[in-house]
Structures are given as C-alpha cells and as structure tokens.
C-alpha cells in the first residue's frame, strides 16, 4: 500500500528541486555566443523562500550547469546548489551531508527519467504535472501545475500545509 503523501511531507526537512522542466518549463534559450537564458516563475521563488523561512531547507540538484541558475539561487538565498551532475544519485550523498539531512527526511521534485534514481531513493518523490509518464508513475505526489508555471510553489505550499506552517507563513500578507 502506498503511503499518504501528506503524511510523508510532515517529516520533510530538505526539498531538492531539479531545474530544467521543474523550475523552468524545460525550454533552453541559447544565444549565438552560447549564452544560456532561462525563465523562472517569480511565485515559485517566493514559495521557496517561504519554505526556507518555515524551517525546511531547499536545494538544487541539476544535470546541467548554468550561471543563470547560480544567479537565481543566490538571489533567493539558496546555497545548496549542485549543478552539472548527470548522475544525480551519485551527487545526492554529498548534498545530503552538506545539508545535514538524510534520505528519510528529503523530498525531490523532478520531471524526467534522469531524476528517477534520486526520486526512488528519497522519502518523498514529487513529479510536476507535465513530467514524463514514467516519472509520474514513480512519484508519490504529482503537482497540478506544470514545471516553470507554479509547480514549485505548489510543492512548497503542500509541504508547509502538511507541516502546519502554511497559515503562519501567509499571515503577514493578510494583515
């Protein structure tokens, strides 16, 4: 029997996000000189900040390397960033050690088959709505929104709701 994702989310202390297809819509914009451009959803970023402020660590684990990701994460105050690791499972151990977390208290948000090894190892595997069918099949929870279009914010609010911190995190905006 599959465990209830809300119950699994209660114990999460670290959420790792893939980038392309999760924090972006998966499009890669390349300039003539090889420059990379990515479009991030500002609400996703605010959700990540609220999740951090609620006491849950946030990190990035992505196969591609991009200065744009470095700048965006710096802007959000997220320093757990591992880029350029096609074998994400191999990179997971070091990232968990850096975060002081374990597989049992970690969630991973992915969209493509390269994410499956990590998703199958952590406590809570999450797929974005437009993820590859095999990824959705192996996820314990699937967002209603697609990657780059609010899925990360949805994940953050889902975890905060499960942990009872969402109302507290939204309260300052409702005064």
C-alpha positions as CSV (number, residue, x, y, z in Angstrom):
1,X,0.0,0.0,0.0
2,X,1.3,3.4,-1.0
3,X,1.8,5.9,1.9
4,X,-0.2,9.1,2.1
5,X,1.9,11.9,0.6
6,X,0.6,14.3,3.2
7,X,1.9,12.1,5.9
8,X,5.3,11.7,4.2
9,X,5.5,15.5,3.8
10,X,5.2,16.1,7.5
11,X,8.8,14.8,8.1
12,X,10.5,16.5,5.2
13,X,13.4,18.8,6.3
14,X,15.0,19.2,2.8
15,X,13.4,19.7,-0.6
16,X,15.6,19.3,-3.6
17,X,14.5,20.7,-7.0
18,X,15.7,19.8,-10.5
19,X,15.9,22.9,-12.6
20,X,15.0,22.4,-16.3
21,X,11.4,21.2,-16.5
22,X,10.7,21.9,-12.8
23,X,11.8,25.5,-12.0
24,X,11.6,26.3,-15.7
25,X,9.3,25.0,-18.4
26,X,12.2,23.0,-19.8
27,X,12.9,25.4,-22.7
28,X,16.6,26.1,-23.3
29,X,17.2,29.5,-24.8
30,X,20.7,29.8,-26.3
31,X,22.3,32.9,-27.8
32,X,24.6,33.0,-30.8
33,X,27.6,33.1,-28.5
34,X,26.4,30.1,-26.4
35,X,24.8,32.2,-23.6
36,X,22.0,30.4,-21.8
37,X,18.8,32.0,-20.8
38,X,16.1,30.5,-18.6
39,X,12.7,31.9,-17.4
40,X,11.9,31.3,-13.8
41,X,8.5,31.9,-12.2
42,X,8.7,34.6,-9.5
43,X,5.9,32.9,-7.5
44,X,7.9,29.7,-7.4
45,X,10.8,31.6,-6.0
46,X,8.7,33.2,-3.3
47,X,7.3,29.8,-2.4
48,X,10.9,28.5,-2.0
49,X,11.8,31.5,0.3
50,X,8.6,30.9,2.4
51,X,9.6,27.2,2.7
52,X,13.1,28.1,3.9
53,X,11.6,30.6,6.3
54,X,9.3,27.9,7.7
55,X,12.3,25.8,8.6
56,X,12.7,23.5,5.6
57,X,15.9,23.6,3.7
58,X,15.8,24.0,-0.1
59,X,18.4,22.9,-2.6
60,X,19.1,22.4,-6.3
61,X,20.3,19.2,-7.9
62,X,20.6,19.5,-11.7
63,X,22.4,17.8,-14.5
64,X,23.1,21.0,-16.5
65,X,25.4,23.8,-15.4
66,X,24.3,27.4,-15.9
67,X,25.4,30.7,-14.5
68,X,21.7,31.7,-14.7
69,X,20.9,29.1,-12.0
70,X,23.8,30.3,-9.8
71,X,22.5,33.9,-10.0
72,X,18.8,32.9,-9.4
73,X,19.7,30.8,-6.4
74,X,21.9,33.5,-5.0
75,X,19.0,36.0,-5.4
76,X,16.8,33.6,-3.4
77,X,19.4,33.0,-0.7
78,X,19.7,29.3,-1.6
79,X,23.2,28.0,-1.2
80,X,22.6,24.2,-1.5
81,X,23.3,24.0,-5.3
82,X,24.8,21.1,-7.2
83,X,25.0,21.6,-11.0
84,X,26.5,19.6,-13.8
85,X,25.9,16.2,-12.3
86,X,24.3,13.9,-14.8
87,X,24.5,11.1,-12.3
88,X,22.3,12.8,-9.7
89,X,22.2,9.8,-7.4
90,X,26.0,10.0,-7.1
91,X,25.7,13.6,-6.1
92,X,22.9,13.1,-3.6
93,X,25.1,11.8,-0.7
94,X,27.3,14.9,-0.7
95,X,24.4,17.2,-0.9
96,X,22.6,15.5,2.0
97,X,25.8,15.7,4.0
98,X,26.2,19.4,3.2
99,X,22.5,20.0,4.3
100,X,22.8,17.8,7.4
101,X,19.8,15.8,6.1
102,X,19.0,12.1,5.4
103,X,17.2,10.4,2.6
104,X,14.3,9.7,5.0
105,X,13.8,13.5,5.5
106,X,14.3,14.6,1.9
107,X,11.9,15.2,-1.0
108,X,13.0,15.5,-4.6
109,X,11.0,17.2,-7.4
110,X,11.7,16.0,-10.9
111,X,10.3,15.8,-14.4
112,X,12.4,13.4,-16.5
113,X,13.8,9.9,-16.4
114,X,17.3,11.1,-15.2
115,X,15.5,12.1,-12.0
116,X,14.2,8.6,-11.2
117,X,17.2,7.2,-9.3
118,X,17.0,10.1,-6.8
119,X,13.2,10.0,-6.7
120,X,13.4,6.3,-5.9
121,X,15.9,6.9,-3.0
122,X,14.3,9.8,-1.1
123,X,11.3,9.7,1.2
124,X,9.0,11.8,-0.9
125,X,9.2,11.7,-4.7
126,X,7.3,14.5,-6.4
127,X,6.7,14.9,-10.2
128,X,5.5,18.1,-11.9
129,X,2.2,17.7,-13.9
130,X,3.9,17.6,-17.3
131,X,6.7,15.2,-16.2
132,X,7.5,12.1,-18.3
133,X,4.8,9.4,-17.7
134,X,7.3,7.1,-16.0
135,X,8.3,9.8,-13.6
136,X,4.7,10.5,-12.7
137,X,4.2,6.7,-12.2
138,X,7.1,6.6,-9.7
139,X,6.1,9.8,-7.8
140,X,4.2,9.7,-4.5
141,X,2.7,13.1,-5.4
142,X,2.1,14.9,-8.7
143,X,1.5,18.6,-8.9
144,X,-1.5,20.0,-10.7
145,X,0.7,22.7,-12.3
146,X,3.5,22.2,-14.9
147,X,7.1,22.9,-14.4
148,X,8.1,26.5,-14.6
149,X,4.4,27.5,-14.2
150,X,3.8,27.3,-10.5
151,X,4.7,23.7,-9.7
152,X,7.5,24.6,-7.3
153,X,5.2,27.0,-5.4
154,X,2.6,24.2,-5.2
155,X,5.2,21.8,-3.8
156,X,6.3,24.4,-1.2
157,X,2.7,25.1,-0.1
158,X,1.9,21.4,0.0
159,X,4.8,20.7,2.4
160,X,4.0,23.8,4.6
161,X,0.3,22.7,4.7
162,X,1.3,19.2,5.7
163,X,3.6,20.6,8.4
164,X,1.1,23.1,9.7
165,X,3.2,26.2,8.9
166,X,1.4,27.5,5.8
167,X,-1.1,29.6,7.7
168,X,1.7,31.2,9.7
169,X,3.7,31.9,6.6
170,X,0.8,33.5,4.8
171,X,-0.4,35.5,7.8
172,X,1.9,38.6,7.3
173,X,0.3,39.1,3.9
174,X,-3.2,39.0,5.2
175,X,-2.9,41.8,7.8
